[in-house]
Amino acid sequence: VNDRSHPLFNEYRPEEVAGIDLFIVEEKYYGTGISGIILAAFIEGYVKGKFQAIVSDPVKQNTRALSFFEKNGFKRMDHHADGLHQLMVKTV
């Protein structure tokens, strides 16, 4: 999120937010839980203690990604600048 007037920054300062730009898993691992384990390890090892929140912005039509992030504690934010993506945030 580059827009400093974004509602996200009503809750967090820019330096408190980390972002995941891309998170991919092979189809053979769908539904196994491995992605959630990897995400949790990433947050524990690289985000927790350094940032207050982590964000992702999957394409709104990517229901698998939206579901994944929600299952892993991310909340949808109502506002996104381009309208194609869904900004999702998780407090860590």
ROZAMI-531649 format. One record per residue: x, y, z of N, C-alpha, C, O, CB in turn; residue in three letters. Coordinates in pm, whole numbers, padded with zeros to 5 digits, always signed. Glycine has a CB too. Layout:
BEGIN
XYZXYZXYZXYZXYZala/...
//
This chain:
BEGIN
+00086-00117+00000+00000+00000+00000+00090+00123+00000+00162+00148+00096-00097+00000+00123val/+00085+00198-00106+00169+00317-00118+00098+00444-00080+00163+00546-00054+00219+00329-00258asn/-00034+00442-00074-00114+00560-00043-00119+00580+00109-00186+00504+00179-00256+00547-00101asp/-00049+00680+00159-00040+00703+00304-00172+00750+00363-00185+00758+00486+00069+00804+00334arg/-00271+00783+00279-00403+00822+00330-00496+00700+00339-00612+00714+00376-00465+00932+00241ser/-00445+00582+00304-00526+00460+00309-00572+00432+00452-00496+00456+00546-00445+00339+00254his/-00694+00383+00470-00745+00353+00605-00656+00259+00687-00663+00263+00810-00882+00293+00594pro/-00576+00178+00624-00483+00090+00695-00394+00173+00789-00360+00129+00899-00396+00011+00595leu/-00357+00292+00744-00266+00375+00821-00336+00454+00931-00273+00532+01002-00194+00470+00729phe/-00466+00433+00946-00536+00483+01065-00506+00392+01184-00515+00434+01299-00689+00492+01040asn/-00469+00267+01153-00442+00168+01257-00293+00142+01279-00250+00110+01390-00511+00038+01222glu/-00214+00155+01172-00071+00123+01178+00010+00232+01109-00035+00294+01013-00043-00015+01114tyr/+00131+00255+01160+00225+00341+01089+00287+00259+00976+00298+00137+00989+00336+00398+01187arg/+00327+00322+00867+00383+00247+00753+00496+00153+00791+00505+00042+00738+00432+00343+00649pro/+00582+00195+00881+00696+00110+00919+00655-00008+01007+00739-00092+01039+00799+00194+00991glu/+00528-00014+01047+00479-00126+01129+00417-00237+01045+00375-00340+01098+00377-00075+01228glu/+00412-00218+00913+00342-00311+00825+00438-00382+00730+00518-00318+00662+00234-00238+00746val/+00429-00515+00727+00503-00596+00630+00404-00648+00528+00285-00662+00559+00581-00714+00700ala/+00450-00677+00408+00360-00728+00305+00411-00854+00240+00531-00874+00223+00338-00624+00202gly/+00316-00939+00203+00346-01057+00122+00300-01022-00018+00183-00994-00041+00275-01189+00177ile/+00392-01023-00112+00358-00987-00249+00306-01108-00326+00217-01094-00410+00480-00927-00320asp/+00361-01226-00299+00324-01344-00376+00344-01467-00290+00447-01481-00223+00406-01353-00507leu/+00247-01556-00292+00256-01678-00214+00195-01789-00297+00074-01789-00320+00185-01664-00074phe/+00276-01882-00343+00230-01985-00436+00261-02123-00379+00364-02143-00315+00296-01967-00574ile/+00172-02216-00403+00195-02355-00366+00153-02443-00485+00061-02409-00558+00117-02394-00235val/+00220-02553-00502+00184-02646-00608+00046-02707-00580+00010-02731-00465+00290-02757-00623glu/-00029-02731-00686-00165-02784-00671-00170-02913-00591-00268-02937-00520-00225-02807-00807glu/-00068-02996-00601-00072-03123-00529-00075-03103-00378-00107-03196-00303+00049-03209-00568lys/-00042-02982-00331-00044-02953-00188-00171-02883-00143-00185-02855-00024+00074-02870-00152tyr/-00263-02854-00234-00389-02790-00196-00461-02876-00092-00471-02998-00106-00480-02767-00321tyr/-00509-02811+00010-00588-02880+00111-00508-02960+00212-00567-03025+00298-00684-02969+00045gly/-00376-02957+00206-00294-03035+00299-00258-02958+00425-00218-03019+00525-00168-03080+00231thr/-00272-02826+00423-00236-02744+00538-00092-02695+00536-00052-02616+00622-00259-02823+00663gly/-00014-02739+00438+00128-02700+00434+00146-02549+00414+00238-02491+00469+00198-02775+00323ile/+00059-02488+00336+00072-02344+00312+00052-02265+00441+00124-02168+00466-00029-02298+00207ser/-00043-02305+00522-00067-02238+00649+00052-02254+00743+00088-02161+00815-00192-02293+00715gly/+00114-02372+00741+00232-02397+00823+00348-02308+00778+00418-02249+00860+00273-02547+00817ile/+00367-02300+00646+00474-02216+00591+00449-02069+00624+00541-01998+00664+00485-02235+00439ile/+00326-02023+00606+00293-01883+00638+00318-01854+00786+00377-01751+00819+00146-01853+00602leu/+00274-01943+00874+00295-01923+01017+00444-01917+01050+00486-01834+01131+00227-02036+01098ala/+00523-02003+00989+00668-02002+01012+00731-01872+00961+00819-01816+01026+00734-02123+00945ala/+00685-01825+00846+00734-01699+00791+00704-01583+00887+00790-01501+00917+00672-01672+00652phe/+00579-01579+00933+00539-01471+01025+00621-01479+01153+00669-01377+01202+00388-01480+01056ile/+00635-01598+01207+00710-01616+01332+00857-01576+01315+00915-01511+01403+00701-01761+01379glu/+00917-01615+01204+01059-01592+01184+01098-01455+01131+01208-01408+01157+01110-01693+01092gly/+01008-01391+01058+01046-01268+00991+00959-01146+01021+01000-01033+00995+01047-01291+00846tyr/+00839-01169+01075+00747-01057+01092+00723-01025+01240+00732-00909+01281+00614-01087+01024val/+00693-01128+01317+00660-01109+01459+00777-01043+01532+00893-01084+01518+00625-01245+01525lys/+00745-00942+01610+00847-00870+01685+00912-00757+01608+00980-00673+01667+00951-00965+01730gly/+00892-00755+01477+00950-00649+01393+00842-00558+01335+00866-00441+01308+01033-00711+01280lys/+00723-00614+01316+00610-00543+01257+00486-00568+01342+00481-00663+01419+00587-00587+01109phe/+00387-00483+01325+00261-00498+01397+00155-00570+01314+00060-00626+01369+00209-00363+01439gln/+00172-00567+01183+00073-00628+01095+00140-00676+00967+00248-00631+00930-00040-00528+01062ala/+00071-00767+00901+00115-00816+00770-00004-00805+00676-00117-00831+00714+00168-00965+00779ile/+00024-00764+00551-00082-00746+00453-00056-00828+00328+00058-00863+00296-00097-00598+00417val/-00164-00858+00259-00158-00922+00129-00271-00863+00046-00368-00810+00100-00171-01079+00140ser/-00258-00871-00086-00366-00817-00170-00394-00909-00288-00364-00874-00402-00329-00676-00220asp/-00453-01026-00261-00486-01117-00372-00593-01057-00463-00670-00970-00423-00533-01252-00318pro/-00596-01105-00585-00700-01066-00680-00835-01110-00624-00848-01221-00573-00675-01129-00822val/-00934-01023-00632-01065-01051-00574-01129-01180-00627-01204-01246-00555-01158-00934-00600lys/-01100-01215-00751-01158-01336-00809-01085-01463-00766-01131-01573-00796-01157-01325-00959gln/-00974-01450-00697-00898-01566-00652-00955-01614-00518-00901-01585-00412-00746-01532-00638asn/-01066-01686-00526-01137-01729-00406-01052-01822-00320-01065-01822-00198-01266-01798-00444thr/-00966-01901-00382-00878-01990-00305-00783-01908-00217-00764-01940-00099-00797-02083-00400arg/-00725-01804-00273-00634-01719-00196-00708-01644-00086-00660-01635+00027-00563-01619-00289ala/-00825-01589-00119-00903-01517-00018-00938-01610+00099-00925-01572+00215-01032-01460-00081leu/-00982-01730+00067-01016-01827+00169-00895-01865+00253-00903-01873+00376-01077-01951+00106ser/-00781-01887+00186-00659-01922+00256-00621-01815+00358-00597-01846+00475-00545-01941+00157phe/-00617-01690+00315-00577-01583+00406-00676-01568+00520-00635-01545+00634-00563-01452+00330phe/-00807-01581+00493-00905-01571+00600-00888-01686+00701-00897-01664+00821-01047-01573+00542glu/-00864-01806+00652-00842-01920+00742-00719-01899+00829-00707-01958+00936-00827-02050+00661lys/-00628-01817+00783-00504-01792+00856-00503-01657+00927-00397-01601+00954-00387-01799+00761asn/-00622-01607+00958-00634-01491+01046-00632-01355+00982-00631-01255+01053-00531-01496+01141gly/-00631-01347+00849-00634-01218+00781-00779-01169+00771-00871-01249+00752-00569-01227+00640phe/-00797-01040+00782-00929-00976+00769-00930-00892+00642-00830-00829+00607-00963-00889+00894lys/-01044-00891+00575-01059-00807+00456-01076-00661+00497-01147-00629+00592-01181-00854+00371arg/-01008-00575+00424-01028-00431+00439-01119-00386+00326-01110-00437+00214-00891-00352+00439met/-01205-00290+00354-01305-00247+00255-01247-00171+00138-01307-00167+00031-01407-00163+00321asp/-01133-00111+00155-01083-00017+00055-00955-00070-00011-00863-00115+00057-01055+00120+00119his/-00953-00065-00144-00828-00091-00217-00828+00000-00338-00929+00015-00406-00815-00243-00259his/-00716+00060-00365-00705+00164-00467-00744+00119-00607-00807+00196-00679-00565+00216-00470ala/-00709-00003-00647-00731-00039-00786-00861-00113-00813-00899-00129-00929-00619-00123-00833asp/-00931-00159-00712-01059-00227-00730-01047-00372-00776-01146-00445-00773-01140-00153-00828gly/-00929-00416-00819-00909-00554-00865-00863-00647-00753-00882-00768-00760-00808-00556-00978leu/-00804-00590-00652-00744-00667-00545-00820-00648-00414-00889-00548-00394-00596-00628-00528his/-00805-00746-00328-00865-00738-00195-00754-00723-00093-00675-00815-00072-00952-00864-00166gln/-00747-00608-00030-00646-00588+00073-00689-00666+00197-00803-00655+00244-00626-00436+00105leu/-00594-00744+00250-00620-00826+00369-00509-00799+00469-00393-00784+00431-00629-00980+00333met/-00545-00793+00597-00448-00757+00701-00462-00852+00819-00571-00897+00854-00467-00611+00746val/-00349-00880+00880-00345-00963+01001-00255-00893+01102-00142-00857+01070-00294-01108+00970lys/-00305-00874+01222-00223-00821+01330-00136-00934+01382-00183-01046+01401-00311-00760+01444thr/-00008-00904+01406+00084-01008+01454+00142-00971+01589+00222-01047+01645+00198-01030+01355val/
//
